Amino acid sequence: MEDNKLIVRTFGGFSMEWNGNMLTGGARSADTQLIRLLQLLLHYKEQGVDRAQLMAVLDEDSSADDVHHLLRSVLYNLRKKLKERGLPESRYIEFRNDRYFWTDDIPVLEDARHFEEVCREIAHELDAEKKGELSLEACFLYRGDFLPQQTRLAWVSEEERRYSQMFKECAENAAEFLREKNDYAGLEKLGKHAAKVSPYNEWEVLTMEALITLGKYRDAQSLYEKTVDRYHKEMGVRPSADMISRLDLFSTRRGYRKAEPADILKSLSETEIEIGGFYCSYYVFQGIYRMICRSMDRCGRYAYLMICTIVNNGTIEDSSSTSADEVELLKISENVKNVICNSIRRSDIICRYSMEQYLVILMNREIEGCYVVRDRINRNFKSKGYNITMEYDISPVREI
């Protein structure tokens, strides 16, 4: 980055830097009226912002009767703060032609505008090689949602949707460019970056494709399992049927390698003997459930599905709550998983359906045995000192 320019980062969070010194950033500064006003003025530096829009941003959650007075007060305090933080002497915010502008005295380099400029170059570039290189550059300029802590503001939400779509187009163009160059190491890097900065948009398929093509079969299998499990585990999001089919397609390519029977048996076996139930991803659990349904009539045995739900007892919130509550909920969910696993047999199967629900297949039991397991789980919660209340739904494994 260049000296004597105000470096503004808006993707994945907000920060400002002047000549190597961080002026602001982090969650503690992201929800003040000063910062909201500054973000708006810096982002629309060229076209300026009219008084009505500034007051609308300030009045978003303000109870002040005189918003005009509030605006003057915030502008005064903002100028004062900017000078205190070490910016050169200036009025910083100028009023001309009925609009407010960030001063020309202090040049600004904002990551969102830089990203947008590169995307504009891509749209006008005719050379395929250069277009692909620019698409890759744009992808790595994008480092997450635009001003993620301010998405309740209408203008931020609108810009985020626009930038997200621009990133999607750049990533698709860049992926095709890397395929044509047979640069699958680059595609792996792109896939990992895209999945990190734009989660739950199924960019893992790019990484999976690259790993399989590069012959990294173990890494590909690990990614496959982690991806389908994580989409279920975090906030109840599930991969689409299209994503699962594509991941399955890439996963089956490992079958092109010829292996010795002993190696296949070794890869299928558990690496170490673990106590408690068999924990697996939802999609593995789903396959086991369907297999059991098919075989029940022939083997003459019983199996029951037990749905275990964490009851909201005031110590946790639902998955739409704040990030702090999500961390607490995940911790509680992990405790639930460990207790259930250690309360059932090694032949029983368990998976996490969401952070608040677990599914268990209890093998070769009558209904009375299921109640015994339920009571054992509750006792083990108490013995561990966990203040967790559960609800249980128990029904026979059967085809619907």
C-alpha positions, -999 to 999 in steps of 0.1 A, spaced: 0 0 0 11 36 -7 23 62 19 3 94 23 -29 77 14 -57 67 38 -60 29 34 -96 18 40 -105 -18 43 -142 -27 41 -142 -64 31 -145 -87 61 -145 -58 86 -136 -22 88 -102 -5 94 -83 26 84 -45 29 81 -23 60 76 14 56 69 15 23 85 -4 33 116 -38 17 123 -64 45 130 -94 23 138 -107 -12 134 -122 -41 153 -157 -46 168 -155 -19 195 -154 9 169 -178 -6 143 -211 5 158 -207 42 166 -224 70 148 -190 85 139 -179 53 122 -211 48 103 -209 84 90 -172 80 81 -178 47 62 -205 63 41 -184 94 32 -153 74 24 -172 49 2 -189 76 -18 -159 99 -19 -163 108 -56 -201 115 -58 -206 127 -22 -235 122 1 -265 144 5 -277 157 39 -309 135 39 -288 103 35 -264 112 62 -293 120 86 -310 88 77 -279 68 87 -276 87 120 -313 84 127 -313 46 121 -313 40 158 -312 75 173 -338 89 195 -326 125 190 -355 149 183 -332 173 163 -314 152 137 -300 183 121 -283 192 154 -272 156 158 -255 157 123 -236 189 131 -225 174 164 -213 142 149 -194 160 121 -177 182 147 -167 152 168 -156 132 138 -132 160 126 -118 162 161 -113 124 164 -96 122 130 -71 149 140 -64 132 173 -58 99 155 -29 114 135 -43 125 102 -28 157 87 -45 190 94 -77 194 73 -114 200 76 -117 163 64 -154 167 54 -164 194 30 -198 207 21 -204 219 -15 -232 218 -40 -256 206 -13 -236 175 -7 -209 163 18 -176 151 5 -144 136 19 -117 161 14 -93 159 -16 -65 169 8 -62 132 19 -63 106 -9 -82 74 -1 -75 39 -13 -105 17 -4 -104 -20 -11 -140 -22 -23 -134 5 -49 -102 -11 -60 -120 -44 -64 -147 -26 -84 -121 -10 -107 -105 -43 -115 -140 -58 -122 -146 -29 -146 -113 -37 -164 -124 -74 -167 -157 -63 -183 -138 -44 -210 -109 -67 -215 -109 -87 -248 -78 -107 -243 -87 -140 -227 -54 -144 -209 -55 -109 -194 -91 -114 -185 -83 -145 -165 -54 -129 -147 -76 -99 -138 -103 -123 -125 -78 -140 -102 -66 -106 -90 -101 -95 -82 -109 -127 -63 -80 -122 -39 -89 -86 -34 -123 -97 -20 -118 -108 16 -153 -112 30 -186 -94 32 -187 -57 28 -189 -40 62 -203 -71 78 -211 -54 111 -233 -28 94 -255 -49 72 -286 -37 89 -280 -4 71 -298 -3 38 -270 11 17 -245 -14 31 -268 -44 24 -273 -32 -11 -236 -28 -18 -229 -62 -2 -253 -80 -25 -237 -63 -55 -201 -71 -45 -210 -107 -36 -224 -112 -71 -193 -96 -87 -171 -119 -67 -191 -149 -78 -186 -140 -115 -149 -134 -110 -144 -167 -92 -162 -186 -119 -141 -169 -146 -109 -174 -127 -117 -211 -122 -123 -217 -159 -91 -198 -167 -71 -221 -143 -86 -252 -158 -76 -242 -193 -41 -237 -180 -41 -270 -161 -32 -250 -130 -49 -272 -105 -26 -260 -76 -40 -225 -84 -75 -239 -85 -70 -254 -50 -58 -221 -37 -87 -203 -53 -113 -228 -39 -99 -225 -4 -99 -187 -5 -135 -185 -20 -148 -209 7 -133 -188 34 -144 -154 22 -178 -165 8 -189 -194 31 -220 -216 24 -218 -208 -13 -204 -242 -22 -169 -231 -34 -156 -263 -18 -163 -281 -51 -134 -261 -67 -110 -274 -40 -123 -309 -43 -119 -309 -81 -83 -296 -77 -74 -322 -51 -87 -351 -71 -70 -340 -103 -37 -335 -83 -40 -371 -69 -45 -359 -33 -71 -385 -26 -69 -385 12 -71 -348 13 -101 -349 -10 -119 -375 11 -112 -355 42 -125 -323 26 -157 -341 14 -165 -354 49 -158 -321 66 -178 -301 41 -210 -321 43 -207 -323 81 -199 -286 86 -228 -274 64 -251 -294 88 -233 -285 120 -231 -247 116 -263 -228 117 -284 -256 102 -272 -249 66 -272 -279 43 -254 -285 10 -276 -285 -20 -283 -317 -38 -263 -304 -68 -233 -298 -45 -235 -333 -30 -238 -349 -64 -207 -330 -76 -187 -339 -45 -197 -375 -49 -186 -374 -85 -152 -361 -76 -149 -385 -47 -155 -415 -69 -126 -406 -91 -103 -421 -65 -116 -454 -77 -95 -450 -109 -65 -462 -89 -60 -499 -86 -53 -510 -50 -44 -543 -33 -73 -559 -13 -53 -556 19 -49 -518 13 -86 -515 7 -95 -534 39 -70 -513 59 -85 -480 46 -120 -492 55 -111 -502 91 -110 -479 121 -75 -467 129 -80 -473 166 -106 -488 188 -129 -462 203 -154 -466 231 -190 -454 227 -212 -450 197 -201 -446 161 -201 -409 153 -205 -399 116 -216 -371 93 -253 -367 86 -249 -381 50 -231 -413 63 -259 -416 89 -285 -412 62 -270 -440 42 -268 -463 72 -304 -456 81 -316 -464 46 -295 -497 46 -310 -507 79 -346 -500 66 -339 -524 37 -326 -552 59 -349 -551 89 -375 -575 75 -349 -600 64 -328 -601 96 -357 -600 120 -340 -575 143 -351 -542 158 -336 -507 155 -349 -474 168 -343 -438 159 -339 -415 189 -340 -378 181 -323 -358 210 -331 -321 211 -316 -295 234 -343 -276 252 -338 -239 253 -338 -234 291 -326 -198 292 -288 -206 292 -286 -207 254 -302 -190 224 -312 -203 190 -288 -204 161 -300 -170 148 -286 -152 179 -253 -134 184 -219 -148 177 -212 -151 214 -243 -172 219 -233 -193 189 -200 -201 205 -217 -211 238 -243 -232 219 -215 -250 200 -198 -257 233 -230 -271 248 -236 -291 216 -201 -307 219 -209 -317 255 -241 -333 244 -223 -352 217 -197 -365 241 -223 -376 267 -245 -394 242 -215 -411 225 -204 -425 259 -239 -435 269 -246 -459 239 -230 -491 226 -203 -492 200 -228 -507 176 -251 -477 178 -248 -448 154 -249 -411 161 -247 -379 141 -253 -342 146 -283 -330 127 -279 -294 139 -262 -277 168 -294 -283 188 -303 -319 176 -286 -353 175 -298 -384 158 -291 -419 172 -298 -453 158 -301 -478 187 -294 -513 173 -310 -546 184 -331 -532 212 -367 -534 223 -385 -501 231 -378 -506 268 -341 -507 261 -344 -473 244 -359 -458 275 -329 -473 295 -305 -454 271 -325 -422 275 -324 -424 313 -287 -432 312 -280 -401 291 -298 -379 315 -279 -394 345 -246 -388 327 -255 -351 322 -261 -348 359 -229 -367 368 -209 -344 345 -225 -313 361 -241 -301 329 -273 -281 333 -288 -294 301 -324 -304 295 -332 -327 266 -363 -338 248 -364 -373 232 -385 -387 203 -381 -424 198 -396 -443 169 -388 -476 150 -364 -474 121 -387 -479 91 -393 -468 55 -418 -440 51 
